[in-house]
Amino acid sequence: MAARKAARKPAAQAEPVPVKTDSRICFGIAWFASEEEANRYSQIVHKRGDTYNGGWYHGMACGRDRGFDYKDEQHGQLYAVTTR
């Protein structure tokens, strides 16, 4: 009798690590070196249900925010994701 091979699950991708972070009064920002990493992290933030905590945008969903993208002198172009 031939042994059955166990079905393999695809390897889970590691959570992207931000290059820089900042804390604001109502939310945080994590900056990533690539837009792909920022988009992957944004999906994690959405699944967690992160929202702004207070201020004008209280309750608004956190996630990918191109308005905070910028070119850093040390790291080059960075891509922003807002978090709780």
Secondary structure as GFF3:
##gff-version 3
##sequence-region A 1 84
A	DSSP	beta_strand	20	23	.	.	.	ID=ss1
A	DSSP	beta_strand	28	32	.	.	.	ID=ss2
A	DSSP	alpha_helix	35	48	.	.	.	ID=ss3
A	DSSP	three_ten_helix	66	68	.	.	.	ID=ss4
A	DSSP	beta_strand	70	72	.	.	.	ID=ss5
A	DSSP	beta_strand	76	83	.	.	.	ID=ss6
###
